[in-house]
Amino acid sequence: MRKTKYDVMPEIKRRFANRAIREQTVPWETLEALAEAASLAPSCFNEQPWRFLIATDERKEKLLATLTPQNQEWAGKAPALVLTAAKKTFTQGGKNNRWYMSDAGCAAGFFILEAERRGLVAHPMAGFDRAAAQEAFQLDADLEIVHVMAVGYPGDPSLLSERNQARNHPNTRKPLEDILL
Ligand SMILES: Cc1cc2nc3c(=O)[nH]c(=O)nc-3n(C[C@H](O)[C@H](O)[C@H](O)COP(=O)(O)O)c2cc1C
């Protein structure tokens, strides 16, 4: 549990980018529940530009193949990989939505925290081949891939490579003074 100066939600304090994930199936309803939590995020004009491709089994293997070898090494154990995408234009009027990434990021935050509340890990990754993921899933041209999350139950850290064991802990944060303008 991280230490904070002020009182903060326990899920926020507990969460970290855990790479130790157990090879155990997560029920589909649980994965959908995480997407539902994400769908409750705020968005500009209530556009809800986020989209989630929940990949298990064959689709997971297809998505896993697009990850960097470093990410494949630990994320391959996760029973689900979730590709987050975001719609770049407003549905009403078709203008560019300047806030699509921000809204999708906020939704992913809700997803991650609901996972934490349920005793699951949801670890976002930028280390994947975007073009290969697009090729594999043929997403609509108006969607941009944001990231891929490894989702599963926390596993035994001693099964990670030495390098990953050494970095499998909550990272430090800038002091509050550095982020307050
Ligand atoms: C958009 C994004 C991309 C990330 N990409 C990766 C990644 O490719 N591989 C990885 O192991 N961790 C990845 N991370 C996890 C970060 O390294 C981690 O969140 C950060 O170091 C802070 O650590 P903490 O989440 O444990 O506090 C990513 C996180 C975010 C939000």
The ligand as an SDF file (V2000), in Angstrom:
LIG
                    3D

 31 33  0  0  0  0  0  0  0  0999 V2000
    0.0700    4.1420  -21.4070 C   0  0  0  0  0  0  0  0  0  0  0  0
    0.9490    3.2390  -20.5810 C   0  0  0  0  0  0  0  0  0  0  0  0
    1.8440    2.4070  -21.2120 C   0  0  0  0  0  0  0  0  0  0  0  0
    2.6210    1.5180  -20.4640 C   0  0  0  0  0  0  0  0  0  0  0  0
    3.4110    0.6080  -21.1390 N   0  0  0  0  0  0  0  0  0  0  0  0
    3.9920   -0.3790  -20.4360 C   0  0  0  0  0  0  0  0  0  0  0  0
    4.6410   -1.4440  -21.1230 C   0  0  0  0  0  0  0  0  0  0  0  0
    4.6820   -1.5100  -22.3600 O   0  0  0  0  0  0  0  0  0  0  0  0
    5.2130   -2.4250  -20.3830 N   0  0  0  0  0  0  0  0  0  0  0  0
    5.1790   -2.4250  -19.0060 C   0  0  0  0  0  0  0  0  0  0  0  0
    5.6850   -3.3690  -18.4070 O   0  0  0  0  0  0  0  0  0  0  0  0
    4.5630   -1.4170  -18.3260 N   0  0  0  0  0  0  0  0  0  0  0  0
    3.9560   -0.4090  -19.0070 C   0  0  0  0  0  0  0  0  0  0  0  0
    3.2870    0.5810  -18.3410 N   0  0  0  0  0  0  0  0  0  0  0  0
    3.2970    0.6420  -16.8590 C   0  0  0  0  0  0  0  0  0  0  0  0
    4.1380    1.8250  -16.3790 C   0  0  0  0  0  0  0  0  0  0  0  0
    5.4950    1.5550  -16.5720 O   0  0  0  0  0  0  0  0  0  0  0  0
    3.8140    2.1050  -14.9110 C   0  0  0  0  0  0  0  0  0  0  0  0
    2.4490    2.4180  -14.7700 O   0  0  0  0  0  0  0  0  0  0  0  0
    4.6540    3.2600  -14.3680 C   0  0  0  0  0  0  0  0  0  0  0  0
    6.0160    2.9300  -14.3570 O   0  0  0  0  0  0  0  0  0  0  0  0
    4.2360    3.6460  -12.9510 C   0  0  0  0  0  0  0  0  0  0  0  0
    4.3350    2.5440  -12.1050 O   0  0  0  0  0  0  0  0  0  0  0  0
    3.0860    2.0910  -11.2090 P   0  0  0  0  0  0  0  0  0  0  0  0
    1.9100    1.9530  -12.1730 O   0  0  0  0  0  0  0  0  0  0  0  0
    3.4820    0.7650  -10.6410 O   0  0  0  0  0  0  0  0  0  0  0  0
    2.8720    3.1290  -10.2220 O   0  0  0  0  0  0  0  0  0  0  0  0
    2.5320    1.5020  -19.0590 C   0  0  0  0  0  0  0  0  0  0  0  0
    1.6400    2.3800  -18.4190 C   0  0  0  0  0  0  0  0  0  0  0  0
    0.8580    3.2230  -19.1710 C   0  0  0  0  0  0  0  0  0  0  0  0
   -0.1380    4.1090  -18.4530 C   0  0  0  0  0  0  0  0  0  0  0  0
  1  2  1  0
  2  3  1  0
  2 30  2  0
  3  4  2  0
  4  5  1  0
  4 28  1  0
  5  6  2  0
  6  7  1  0
  6 13  1  0
  7  8  2  0
  7  9  1  0
  9 10  1  0
 10 11  2  0
 10 12  1  0
 12 13  2  0
 13 14  1  0
 14 15  1  0
 14 28  1  0
 15 16  1  0
 16 17  1  0
 16 18  1  0
 18 19  1  0
 18 20  1  0
 20 21  1  0
 20 22  1  0
 22 23  1  0
 23 24  1  0
 24 25  2  0
 24 26  1  0
 24 27  1  0
 28 29  2  0
 29 30  1  0
 30 31  1  0
M  END
$$$$
